[in-house]
Amino acid sequence: MENPITGDEAERRWDTYLVARREETSSRRSVSELGGEAVALLAHKIRRGHPEERAAALDLSADDPDLAAALIDSLLWLSVTHAWAGRVRQVLDNIPSFELFPMLTQRVPELLDQALIEEDEPYDDFRRFAELLEHVRHWHLLGELVGKASESADADVREVVEDYEKYRHLWSFSRGDQADPG
């Protein structure tokens, strides 16, 4: 039978937690004080860091919408991976849509064109970006993505059309720089 934790032990563990929390706050502040160097460092960790570094970089950027916006290219690069797509969406949720939508409108079509040219299987990119656009409710750009997918010679890419056609009524309603109010 396990020994019950005493009040003193509980207090010791609580104090340890508080010290760690203060240290984390101080460490976050020191990284944010790096300015542009922080952006470069975190972009590198998002793209080339081991999973713990990548997760920590995403955590820092999730807490700072301006930092997340500065990391948009690295975040979009990571957003097409199965393992990290959901976490990247959470980070992007913290960027106001009036800032996020123009960035997505500019970059996503370029990334899809690049995927069609450079990748053997561009399906995953189309699928992950469609999921991202659905998540952030960027209906206009989702409509453009579906239109591009419908023109693809790749049957797997065209499958995205079938799955996202249900949003057709929202494509003409919305504009690329505004969120759908509904």
C-alpha positions in Angstrom: 0.0 0.0 0.0 1.2 3.5 -1.0 1.9 6.0 1.7 -0.5 8.9 1.5 1.0 12.3 0.6 1.3 14.5 3.6 0.4 18.2 3.7 4.1 19.1 3.9 4.8 17.0 0.7 1.8 18.6 -1.1 3.1 22.1 -0.1 6.7 21.2 -1.3 5.3 20.0 -4.7 3.2 23.2 -5.0 6.3 25.4 -4.3 8.3 23.4 -6.9 5.5 24.1 -9.4 5.5 27.8 -8.7 9.2 28.1 -9.1 9.0 26.3 -12.4 6.2 28.5 -13.5 8.1 31.7 -12.7 11.2 30.3 -14.5 9.1 29.6 -17.6 7.6 33.1 -17.5 11.1 34.6 -17.3 12.4 32.4 -20.1 9.5 33.3 -22.4 10.2 37.0 -21.7 13.9 36.6 -22.5 13.1 34.9 -25.8 10.6 37.5 -26.8 13.2 40.2 -26.1 15.2 38.7 -29.0 12.9 40.5 -31.4 13.6 39.5 -35.0 16.1 36.9 -33.8 13.3 35.2 -32.0 11.3 34.9 -35.3 14.3 33.4 -37.1 15.0 31.0 -34.2 11.4 29.9 -33.9 11.1 29.5 -37.6 14.1 27.2 -37.6 12.7 25.2 -34.7 9.3 24.8 -36.4 10.9 23.5 -39.6 13.9 21.6 -38.3 13.7 21.2 -34.6 13.0 17.9 -32.9 9.4 17.4 -31.7 9.9 18.9 -28.2 11.5 22.0 -29.8 8.8 22.3 -32.4 6.1 22.0 -29.7 7.8 24.7 -27.6 8.0 27.0 -30.6 4.3 26.5 -31.3 3.5 27.2 -27.7 5.4 30.4 -27.7 3.8 31.6 -31.0 0.3 30.6 -29.7 0.7 33.0 -26.9 1.7 35.9 -29.2 -0.5 36.6 -32.2 2.1 39.1 -33.7 4.8 36.4 -33.4 2.5 33.8 -35.0 1.8 36.2 -37.9 5.5 36.7 -38.3 5.9 32.9 -38.5 3.1 32.4 -41.0 5.3 30.8 -43.7 6.7 28.2 -41.3 3.3 27.6 -39.8 1.8 27.0 -43.2 4.7 24.7 -44.1 4.0 22.6 -40.9 0.2 22.8 -41.4 0.2 20.1 -44.1 1.7 17.5 -41.9 -0.6 15.0 -40.3 1.1 15.1 -36.9 1.1 18.9 -36.5 -1.9 20.2 -38.5 -4.2 20.4 -35.6 -1.7 22.2 -33.4 -0.9 24.7 -36.1 -4.6 25.5 -36.5 -4.8 26.3 -32.8 -1.9 28.7 -33.2 -3.5 30.4 -36.2 -6.7 30.7 -34.2 -5.0 33.4 -32.2 -4.3 35.7 -35.2 -7.3 37.9 -35.8 -9.0 37.0 -39.1 -8.6 40.5 -40.5 -4.8 39.9 -40.3 -4.8 36.1 -41.1 -7.1 36.1 -44.1 -4.9 38.3 -46.3 -1.9 36.3 -45.5 -3.7 33.0 -46.3 -5.1 34.6 -49.5 -1.6 35.5 -50.7 0.2 32.3 -49.6 -2.1 29.3 -49.9 -2.6 29.5 -53.7 1.1 29.8 -54.2 1.8 26.8 -52.0 -0.9 24.8 -53.8 0.6 25.7 -57.2 4.0 24.7 -55.9 2.6 21.3 -54.6 1.1 20.6 -58.0 4.5 21.1 -59.6 6.9 19.7 -57.1 5.2 17.0 -55.2 4.4 13.4 -56.3 1.3 13.4 -54.2 -0.2 16.9 -53.8 -3.4 15.5 -52.4 -2.2 15.9 -48.8 -1.5 19.6 -49.3 -4.9 20.2 -50.8 -6.6 18.2 -48.0 -4.7 19.9 -45.1 -5.2 23.4 -46.6 -8.9 22.7 -47.1 -9.2 21.6 -43.5 -7.4 24.7 -42.4 -9.6 27.0 -44.4 -12.7 25.3 -43.1 -11.4 25.6 -39.5 -10.7 29.3 -39.8 -13.9 29.8 -41.9 -12.2 31.4 -44.9 -14.9 30.4 -47.2 -13.9 32.4 -50.2 -10.4 30.9 -50.3 -11.8 27.5 -49.7 -13.9 28.0 -52.8 -10.8 28.9 -54.8 -9.0 25.8 -53.5 -11.9 23.6 -54.5 -12.0 25.2 -57.9 -8.3 24.5 -58.4 -8.7 21.0 -57.1 -11.5 20.4 -59.7 -9.1 21.3 -62.5 -6.5 18.8 -61.4 -5.6 15.7 -63.4 -5.0 13.9 -60.1 -8.1 12.0 -59.0 -7.0 12.1 -55.3 -6.8 15.9 -55.5 -10.3 16.1 -57.1 -11.6 14.1 -54.2 -11.3 17.3 -52.1 -14.0 18.8 -54.3 -16.5 16.1 -53.3 -15.7 16.6 -49.6 -15.9 20.5 -49.6 -18.6 21.1 -52.2 -21.1 21.3 -49.3 -19.7 24.9 -48.6 -20.5 26.2 -52.1 -23.3 28.4 -50.7 -20.7 30.2 -48.6 -18.2 30.9 -51.3 -20.2 33.6 -53.0 -21.4 35.0 -49.7 -18.0 35.7 -48.2 -15.0 37.8 -49.3 -11.5 36.7 -48.9 -10.6 39.2 -46.2 -13.6 38.7 -43.9 -14.8 35.8 -41.7 -18.2 34.4 -42.2 -20.4 35.8 -39.5 -22.4 32.6 -39.1 
